[in-house]
Amino acid sequence: MTVKNTNSSVLADLWARNNEGVAALIAALEEALTSPAKIAALAAIELPAWGRLFDWRWTRAIEVVMPAAVGAAYGDPQRHPEIVAAGLAASLGVEEKNRSLARPTTWGAAGVVSSQLAYANFLRQRGARGDAASYVMGGLVAAIGLSKAAVSDGPLRTATGVGALSTAVLVALANDGMLRAQSPAAAGLSHGANLLAASEALTFLRAWRERNDKKTWRVAGAAEVATRGIGKLLLMRGLAR
């Protein structure tokens, strides 16, 4: 009976979290339709995902601009300079990923890591400290990331390892239960961070395997870009509240 009750509780929690994420995304999309800058940010999220799927090269520039566009749409340079700066740093990371996926550059790793640590620092300023459940989430992300680094070599190993740790910190803070309970937008923070972690995992898979069969990995590339874009949207919207 206890095992059944525990399983039911876990499933109920997962269902509630799923509904929470869907509600946060719907609210973000509805809000975005009220602002030209946010509509442009949505377009910058969607077009590159289709571009990856159908190999539209002209969308690569939009893909690079997307994090900065979302940061500019949701972050006021006066009130939220960290959000704007993090968006610019993330755009640098995307540019370097596109330029040299299998052999990450120092600039690319710096862009990704600095943007994630900027988000994490802003979360700490908002009172996020993490709890047992969020630490488990962060630890899981770190373990998966470091295991990926272990099977890599050269620059990919270093970038994957460092990126895994910064992503784990972000996930642990964004999943803080007390922070998530503050508002629907704050609840979306955890889903945004989790989607960014998923995007980084897909980036690694493409870097590791795409060189062998690029056509097969178009779907992974589209999923990577889509999860990154939606993750940025939910995260930056929550941080700007």
PyMOL commands that set and color helices and strands:
alter all, ss='L'
color gray80, all
select helices_A, chain A and resi 2-32+36-54+57-74+81-99+106-125+132-150+154-174+177-180+184-212+218-239
alter helices_A, ss='H'
color red, helices_A
deselect
rebuild
show_as cartoon
